[in-house]
């Protein structure tokens, strides 16, 4: 399942407009190490995977390819706002072509 990590890591890094060097600094590793993660020549440690999940606000399972769900954190929102978001998501699912 780790084979998904390089692709997802690259996409998330670019989505957040981060260079490999910037991500490396946040992770406490070298830019060449981040490059090796993205080229799938080195597997990150569990600690690094956890840091990546925090930096990009995704679950470790998503990074590892165990699921394709990208979650939205609703911590701190009222139950009314959570319900509104859920209604919007459900409405979008009904109108999206499959």
C-alpha positions in Angstrom: 0.0 0.0 0.0 3.0 2.3 0.5 3.1 2.7 -3.3 0.4 5.4 -3.1 2.4 7.5 -0.7 4.8 9.0 -3.3 2.0 10.2 -5.6 -0.2 11.5 -2.8 2.7 13.2 -1.1 3.7 15.0 -4.3 0.1 16.1 -5.0 -0.5 17.4 -1.4 2.8 19.2 -1.4 2.0 21.0 -4.6 -1.6 21.7 -3.5 -0.1 23.5 -0.5 2.4 25.3 -2.7 5.3 23.8 -0.8 8.8 23.1 -2.2 10.5 19.9 -1.2 12.9 22.0 0.9 10.0 23.7 2.7 8.4 20.4 3.5 11.7 18.9 4.6 12.2 21.8 7.0 8.8 21.2 8.6 9.5 17.4 8.8 13.0 17.9 10.2 14.6 16.0 7.3 16.7 17.0 4.2 15.1 18.0 0.9 16.8 15.0 -0.7 14.9 12.8 1.8 11.6 14.3 0.7 12.7 13.8 -2.9 13.4 10.1 -2.1 9.9 9.7 -0.6 8.3 11.2 -3.7 10.5 8.9 -6.0 9.5 5.9 -3.9 13.2 5.0 -3.2 12.8 5.5 0.6 9.9 4.8 2.9 9.2 7.4 5.6 9.1 6.3 9.2 5.8 6.1 11.1 6.7 9.4 12.8 7.2 11.1 9.5 3.9 9.7 8.2 2.1 11.1 11.2 3.8 14.5 10.7 2.7 14.5 7.1 -0.9 13.8 8.1 -0.8 16.7 10.5 0.8 19.1 8.0 -1.6 18.2 5.2 -4.7 17.6 7.4 -5.3 14.1 6.1 -5.5 10.7 7.7 -2.5 8.4 7.6 -4.7 5.8 5.9 -5.2 8.2 3.0 -1.4 8.8 2.7 -0.8 5.1 2.7 -3.5 4.3 0.1 -5.6 2.4 2.5 -8.6 4.5 1.6 -9.4 7.2 -0.9 -11.4 9.4 1.5 -10.2 12.9 2.0 -11.8 14.2 5.2 -12.7 17.7 6.3 -12.0 18.4 9.9 -15.1 19.9 11.6 -13.7 20.1 15.1 -14.8 23.2 16.8 -17.9 23.7 14.6 -21.4 23.8 16.1 -23.6 20.8 15.4 -25.8 23.1 13.3 -22.8 24.0 11.0 -21.7 20.3 10.8 -25.2 19.5 9.7 -25.1 22.2 7.1 -21.8 21.0 5.7 -23.2 17.4 5.5 -26.3 18.7 3.7 -24.1 20.5 1.2 -22.0 17.4 0.6 -25.0 15.2 0.1 -26.5 17.7 -2.3 -23.2 17.8 -4.3 -23.1 14.0 -4.5 -26.6 13.9 -6.0 -25.6 16.4 -8.7 -22.1 15.1 -9.6 -22.0 12.9 -12.7 -20.6 9.4 -11.9 
